[in-house]
Amino acid sequence: MTLGEIFKINNPGAQWTGVDYNPRALSEAAKRLDYIAVVDLNHPKPDDLPGSNYDTIVMGDVLEHLNDPLDAMNFVHSVSSTDAQAFCCMPIMTNIGIIERMLLGDLSYDQYGLLDTTHIRFMSIASTIKLFLDSGWLPSILGTRFVGLGSGTEKADFTDAIVNAAKLLGIPKSTAERNILSYQIWLQAYKSPTPPVNKTKFSVVVPVNNDTI
C-alpha cells in the first residue's frame, strides 16, 4: 500500500491495483490506490481482478506465504501484458542462521524473520529462479541482502567451518558463501515470449559433480 502510494506520487499517470485476500486489509489501501481487489492467491481467478493486462507486478514478501507459488506465478503470467515485468523479494532459507537453528535442534517458528509463522514455502536462490522460469518469466537478481551470524571469533569460525564442510561435497567456496550468507534477494523478471504451438524437442547437458544435484 505504501509503495503504491509513493510510486503514484512520483508517477501521477500510473494506475495501481492493490491485491489482498483480507477485505479489512484493503479498506485503508482503497483510500490511496486506484483500485483494490480481494484475491486469494492460493486460489486465484482472473475475474477477481478489475483488469487483465497489467504491465508491472510487484510481489513483496508474498510467494513464501502461498501453498503453491507456481500456481500463483502462472496466474500472474496470465493476467499480464506481453511485455510485462515482475518484481519480487524472497527470503532465502539456506541462510546460516537456519543452519545454526538446525544444529541446535530448534526449528520453532518466530513472530518474524526467516521462520515467520506465516511462511509456508522455504525457498533458496536456485529454487526461486526456477519458480520464475517454470512460470514463463526470465528473472535476474537485482540485489541480495547478506546476513551472517554477527561479529565475534566463534561466529566467524562456525561460518568458515560450514564453508569448509561444503568442500567435502564438491561445492565451491563462492557458492557455499553465497547460499549461506544470503538472507533475502530482489528479483526483476520479464515475461518470456509465448512459445510456438509446435514445440521442437532438444536436449540439455548439465555437468555436475554432486550426486544430489
Disulfide bonds with the S-S distance in Angstrom:
none
